[in-house]
Amino acid sequence: MLVTVAPLAGRAQSSDPDWLDRLSRQLAAERGCAVEYYVNIGESELAGRRTFHARAQCTDGRQFDASLIEPAASFSLSECGVQLC
């Protein structure tokens, strides 16, 4: 059986492919978070400015929501607390 993996046609590419790397460095420096993975990653445009947002899962179990609206140079970070339903 031959399986071929190819990128999806029309898949959007990031206008700034390094933003998650910058976010990882900021989380490490400011919060001591070694990022294990990201969820809820998104990019959009708001009033003509690019926006980026993601939730980071740290290796120690903490989670942070991060967002940036250009021209800001650093991300706004907020630690996610325990939620009860």
Residue frames as qw, qx, qy, qz and C-alpha x, y, z in Angstrom:
[[0.000, 0.890, 0.456, 0.000, 0.00, 0.00, 0.00],
 [0.421, 0.203, 0.017, 0.884, 1.38, 3.39, -1.01],
 [0.167, -0.856, -0.439, 0.216, 0.37, 6.43, 1.01],
 [0.403, 0.387, 0.088, 0.825, 1.13, 9.90, -0.27],
 [0.244, -0.757, -0.401, 0.454, 1.01, 12.94, 1.96],
 [0.332, 0.380, 0.250, 0.827, 0.72, 16.34, 0.31],
 [0.018, 0.229, 0.338, -0.912, -0.23, 19.80, 1.49],
 [0.304, 0.647, 0.675, -0.180, -3.88, 20.71, 1.11],
 [0.294, 0.421, 0.397, 0.761, -4.60, 22.81, -1.94],
 [0.155, -0.739, -0.242, -0.610, -5.42, 26.37, -1.04],
 [0.654, -0.545, -0.395, 0.345, -4.11, 26.05, 2.51],
 [0.002, -0.973, 0.035, -0.227, -3.41, 29.50, 3.89],
 [0.713, 0.097, -0.320, 0.617, 0.17, 30.31, 4.77],
 [0.390, -0.760, -0.284, 0.435, 1.09, 32.58, 7.63],
 [0.303, 0.908, -0.002, 0.291, 1.99, 36.15, 6.77],
 [0.084, -0.764, 0.549, -0.329, 4.56, 35.89, 9.60],
 [0.876, -0.012, -0.478, -0.067, 5.69, 32.25, 9.95],
 [0.469, 0.222, -0.618, 0.591, 8.04, 33.02, 12.87],
 [0.378, -0.566, 0.094, -0.727, 5.40, 34.36, 15.27],
 [0.897, -0.378, -0.179, -0.144, 5.02, 31.10, 17.22],
 [0.754, 0.109, -0.322, 0.562, 8.80, 30.95, 17.68],
 [0.063, 0.473, -0.216, 0.852, 8.77, 34.51, 19.04],
 [0.674, -0.508, -0.063, -0.532, 5.89, 33.59, 21.34],
 [0.919, -0.172, -0.311, 0.171, 7.79, 30.54, 22.63],
 [0.522, 0.247, -0.321, 0.751, 10.82, 32.69, 23.43],
 [0.234, -0.516, 0.109, -0.817, 8.68, 35.31, 25.21],
 [0.829, -0.427, -0.177, -0.316, 6.90, 32.65, 27.30],
 [0.843, -0.033, -0.346, 0.411, 10.23, 31.10, 28.28],
 [0.337, 0.328, -0.259, 0.844, 11.76, 34.46, 29.25],
 [0.293, -0.418, 0.103, -0.854, 8.78, 36.00, 31.04],
 [0.789, -0.299, 0.064, -0.533, 6.91, 33.03, 32.50],
 [0.268, -0.429, 0.859, -0.081, 9.42, 30.16, 32.61],
 [0.822, 0.267, 0.356, -0.355, 7.21, 28.16, 30.25],
 [0.135, -0.284, 0.832, 0.457, 8.71, 25.53, 27.97],
 [0.672, 0.274, -0.026, -0.687, 5.99, 25.20, 25.33],
 [0.496, -0.031, 0.866, 0.046, 4.92, 21.62, 24.66],
 [0.219, 0.382, 0.741, 0.506, 2.28, 22.49, 22.07],
 [0.188, 0.139, 0.048, -0.971, -0.20, 25.15, 20.93],
 [0.156, 0.509, 0.844, 0.072, -3.98, 24.98, 20.48],
 [0.126, 0.878, 0.427, -0.176, -6.51, 27.50, 19.15],
 [0.400, -0.279, 0.300, 0.820, -3.93, 29.08, 16.87],
 [0.369, 0.772, 0.512, 0.072, -5.27, 31.89, 14.74],
 [0.275, -0.196, 0.190, 0.922, -4.35, 34.84, 12.57],
 [0.231, 0.767, 0.590, 0.099, -6.66, 37.51, 11.27],
 [0.251, 0.257, 0.076, 0.930, -6.90, 41.17, 10.40],
 [0.186, -0.756, -0.571, 0.262, -8.63, 43.77, 12.54],
 [0.056, 0.963, 0.087, -0.248, -9.02, 47.34, 11.27],
 [0.567, 0.776, -0.255, 0.106, -6.18, 46.76, 8.83],
 [0.128, -0.683, 0.684, -0.221, -3.80, 45.38, 11.47],
 [0.676, 0.098, -0.728, -0.057, -2.65, 41.77, 11.68],
 [0.601, -0.513, 0.382, -0.479, -3.61, 39.89, 14.84],
 [0.549, 0.214, -0.806, 0.057, -2.22, 36.63, 16.21],
 [0.604, -0.446, 0.372, -0.547, -3.55, 34.47, 19.05],
 [0.680, 0.118, -0.723, -0.015, -2.89, 31.03, 20.53],
 [0.735, -0.592, 0.197, -0.264, -3.12, 29.01, 23.72],
 [0.405, 0.535, -0.719, 0.179, 0.20, 27.51, 24.82],
 [0.912, -0.387, -0.091, -0.102, 0.48, 24.31, 26.86],
 [0.004, -0.764, 0.616, -0.191, 3.67, 24.28, 28.96],
 [0.599, 0.166, -0.780, 0.072, 5.53, 21.08, 29.83],
 [0.066, 0.048, -0.753, 0.653, 4.71, 21.69, 33.52],
 [0.017, -0.512, -0.857, 0.059, 0.95, 21.69, 32.83],
 [0.060, 0.602, 0.239, -0.759, 0.29, 25.44, 32.88],
 [0.409, 0.557, 0.581, 0.430, -1.54, 27.07, 29.97],
 [0.104, -0.499, -0.047, 0.859, -1.33, 30.63, 28.68],
 [0.455, 0.769, 0.439, 0.093, -3.49, 32.59, 26.28],
 [0.375, -0.379, 0.229, 0.814, -1.45, 34.91, 24.09],
 [0.429, 0.786, 0.432, 0.110, -2.45, 37.62, 21.66],
 [0.353, -0.354, 0.198, 0.843, -0.74, 40.30, 19.65],
 [0.408, 0.836, 0.368, 0.001, -2.16, 43.11, 17.53],
 [0.583, 0.127, 0.143, 0.790, 0.41, 44.77, 15.32],
 [0.531, 0.662, -0.436, 0.299, 2.31, 47.05, 15.63],
 [0.662, -0.659, 0.312, -0.175, 2.87, 45.74, 19.19],
 [0.360, 0.591, -0.721, 0.038, 6.22, 44.00, 19.53],
 [0.012, 0.154, -0.935, 0.318, 5.34, 41.63, 22.37],
 [0.437, -0.353, -0.754, -0.339, 2.40, 39.36, 23.11],
 [0.503, -0.426, 0.283, -0.696, -0.17, 39.96, 25.83],
 [0.441, 0.054, -0.892, 0.084, -0.04, 36.89, 28.07],
 [0.582, -0.382, 0.269, -0.665, -2.59, 35.61, 30.56],
 [0.022, 0.165, -0.977, 0.136, -2.35, 32.39, 32.53],
 [0.626, -0.249, -0.503, -0.541, -5.38, 30.14, 32.21],
 [0.344, -0.321, 0.665, -0.581, -6.86, 29.19, 35.57],
 [0.061, 0.148, 0.986, -0.042, -8.78, 26.11, 36.58],
 [0.458, -0.063, -0.201, -0.864, -12.33, 26.18, 35.25],
 [0.215, 0.145, 0.920, -0.293, -15.21, 24.32, 36.83],
 [0.328, -0.151, -0.546, -0.756, -18.39, 23.56, 34.92]]
